[in-house]
Amino acid sequence: MKLTIGHLYPDLLNLYGDRGNIQCFRKRLEWRGIEAEVIPFLSGDTIDFTKLDIVLLGGGSDREQELVCGFLQNIKDDFRKYVEDGGVVLAVCGGYQLLGKYYKTDKKTIEGLGVLNITTDWEPERLIRDIVLESPLFDRPVVGFENHGGRTEIGEHEPFGKVTYGFGNTGKSGYEGVVYKNVIATYLHGPLLPKNPHVCDYLLERALKRKYGEDAVLEPLPDEMEQKANDYIVERYNDKKYVLKETIKRHT
């Protein structure tokens, strides 16, 4: 078996260690004896989505998002078709915002792909901290780091998870990210997948089933160390004394 992973615009959208997500995809396939091909698509490259099994759209600054926006408008119909056909997508931070209708900064409005019925508006206070989610997709919590000025309203979309520590989409809704078909769009980076191998395997298995049929499954890997790291972060931020200390620090 083989999966082909398209990394969109790593020359512009690689602000938050998105290559770490690519490496996680690659290694967790290779450890199972599955061939992994990674194709980086740079600014202006032609993208044939019919040849891709997974797409990564990473994060970038407002300026870089604006530059990418021009390239995305040329491929948005093909991108939407890929998503509606069950194509697997991980969109992180800026990539998450660009999947929506628009991202409105303090200076201009950046048109998105319109793949998701979401909107993002910039606010001057950035939402920055570690974050923990409970997601209905997984038995284990999802952990990461968020750093965004955008406030994303997700409308009727299903959120990626409920925030147990951190800010999330708006800092007020109590929810983070979006799940749509085989798309996970999120503000969690750092990068996301090495901290959450269960999220990586979820996306890989969805891609395998789409390509090879419902009988395609991933063999389990010995993830004891990764699970211990995940447990440590979750336990730390579930500690009421720690949370109280951080809250006091933030307001003094």
Backbone hydrogen bonds, N-H to C=O, Kabsch-Sander energy under -0.5 kcal/mol:
donor,donor_aa,acceptor,acceptor_aa,energy
3,L,35,E,-2.3
5,I,3,L,-0.5
5,I,37,E,-3.5
6,G,4,T,-0.5
6,G,54,I,-3.3
7,H,5,I,-0.6
7,H,39,I,-2.4
8,L,6,G,-0.8
8,L,56,L,-2.4
9,Y,41,F,-3.0
12,L,9,Y,-1.7
13,L,9,Y,-3.5
14,N,12,L,-0.8
15,L,59,G,-2.4
17,G,14,N,-0.7
20,G,17,G,-1.6
21,N,17,G,-0.6
21,N,18,D,-0.7
22,I,18,D,-1.5
23,Q,19,R,-2.6
24,C,20,G,-1.8
25,F,21,N,-2.3
26,R,22,I,-2.6
27,K,23,Q,-2.9
28,R,24,C,-2.2
29,L,25,F,-1.3
30,E,26,R,-2.7
31,W,27,K,-2.8
32,R,29,L,-1.2
33,G,30,E,-1.9
34,I,29,L,-2.5
35,E,1,M,-2.2
37,E,3,L,-2.5
38,V,36,A,-0.5
39,I,5,I,-3.1
39,I,37,E,-0.5
41,F,7,H,-2.7
42,L,40,P,-0.7
45,D,42,L,-2.6
48,D,46,T,-0.5
49,F,47,I,-0.8
51,K,48,D,-1.7
52,L,49,F,-1.4
53,D,4,T,-2.9
54,I,4,T,-1.7
55,V,88,V,-2.0
56,L,6,G,-2.7
57,L,55,V,-0.5
57,L,90,L,-2.4
58,G,8,L,-0.6
58,G,56,L,-0.5
65,Q,61,S,-2.7
66,E,62,D,-2.1
67,L,63,R,-1.8
68,V,64,E,-2.7
69,C,65,Q,-2.2
70,G,66,E,-0.9
70,G,67,L,-0.6
71,F,67,L,-0.8
72,L,68,V,-2.7
73,Q,69,C,-2.0
74,N,70,G,-0.6
74,N,71,F,-0.7
75,I,71,F,-0.6
75,I,72,L,-1.2
76,K,72,L,-1.0
79,F,75,I,-2.7
80,R,76,K,-2.8
81,K,77,D,-2.1
82,Y,78,D,-2.3
83,V,79,F,-2.3
84,E,80,R,-2.9
85,D,81,K,-1.5
86,G,83,V,-1.9
87,G,82,Y,-2.7
88,V,53,D,-1.1
89,V,182,N,-2.0
90,L,55,V,-2.6
91,A,89,V,-0.5
91,A,184,I,-2.5
92,V,57,L,-2.4
93,C,186,T,-3.2
95,G,92,V,-2.3
97,Q,93,C,-2.2
98,L,94,G,-2.2
99,L,95,G,-0.9
99,L,96,Y,-0.8
100,G,97,Q,-1.4
101,K,118,I,-2.9
102,Y,118,I,-0.6
103,Y,110,I,-2.3
104,K,120,T,-3.2
105,T,103,Y,-0.7
105,T,108,K,-2.8
110,I,103,Y,-2.9
110,I,108,K,-0.5
111,E,109,T,-0.6
112,G,101,K,-2.3
113,L,98,L,-3.0
114,G,100,G,-2.2
115,V,99,L,-1.0
116,L,99,L,-2.8
118,I,116,L,-1.7
119,T,153,E,-1.7
120,T,102,Y,-1.9
121,D,151,R,-1.9
122,W,104,K,-3.0
123,E,149,G,-1.9
126,R,124,P,-0.7
127,L,148,H,-3.0
128,I,126,R,-0.8
129,R,146,E,-1.9
131,I,144,G,-2.3
132,V,165,Y,-2.7
133,L,142,V,-3.0
134,E,162,K,-2.4
135,S,133,L,-0.6
138,F,135,S,-1.6
142,V,133,L,-2.1
144,G,131,I,-1.9
145,F,189,H,-1.4
146,E,129,R,-2.5
148,H,127,L,-1.6
151,R,121,D,-2.2
152,T,150,G,-0.5
152,T,169,N,-2.0
153,E,119,T,-2.7
153,E,151,R,-0.6
154,I,152,T,-0.6
157,H,154,I,-2.3
158,E,179,V,-0.6
160,F,176,E,-1.4
161,G,176,E,-1.8
162,K,134,E,-2.7
163,V,174,G,-2.5
164,T,132,V,-2.6
165,Y,132,V,-1.4
169,N,175,Y,-2.5
171,G,167,F,-0.7
174,G,167,F,-0.5
176,E,161,G,-2.5
178,V,185,A,-2.7
179,V,158,E,-2.8
180,Y,183,V,-2.0
183,V,180,Y,-2.6
184,I,89,V,-2.5
185,A,178,V,-2.7
186,T,91,A,-2.5
189,H,145,F,-2.4
190,G,16,Y,-1.2
195,K,191,P,-0.5
195,K,192,L,-0.7
196,N,192,L,-0.7
196,N,193,L,-1.0
199,V,196,N,-1.4
200,C,196,N,-1.6
201,D,197,P,-2.7
202,Y,198,H,-1.6
203,L,199,V,-2.0
204,L,200,C,-2.5
205,E,201,D,-2.7
206,R,202,Y,-2.0
207,A,203,L,-2.0
208,L,204,L,-2.4
209,K,205,E,-2.6
210,R,206,R,-1.9
211,K,207,A,-1.8
212,Y,208,L,-3.5
213,G,209,K,-1.8
216,A,213,G,-1.8
223,D,221,L,-1.5
227,Q,223,D,-2.7
228,K,224,E,-2.2
229,A,225,M,-2.2
230,N,226,E,-2.2
231,D,227,Q,-2.7
232,Y,228,K,-2.3
233,I,229,A,-1.9
234,V,230,N,-2.3
235,E,231,D,-2.9
236,R,232,Y,-2.2
237,Y,233,I,-2.0
238,N,234,V,-1.0
239,D,235,E,-0.5
239,D,236,R,-0.8
240,K,238,N,-0.7
243,V,239,D,-2.3
244,L,240,K,-2.4
245,K,241,K,-2.2
246,E,242,Y,-2.4
247,T,243,V,-2.2
248,I,244,L,-2.4
249,K,245,K,-2.3
250,R,246,E,-2.0
251,H,247,T,-1.2
252,T,249,K,-1.0
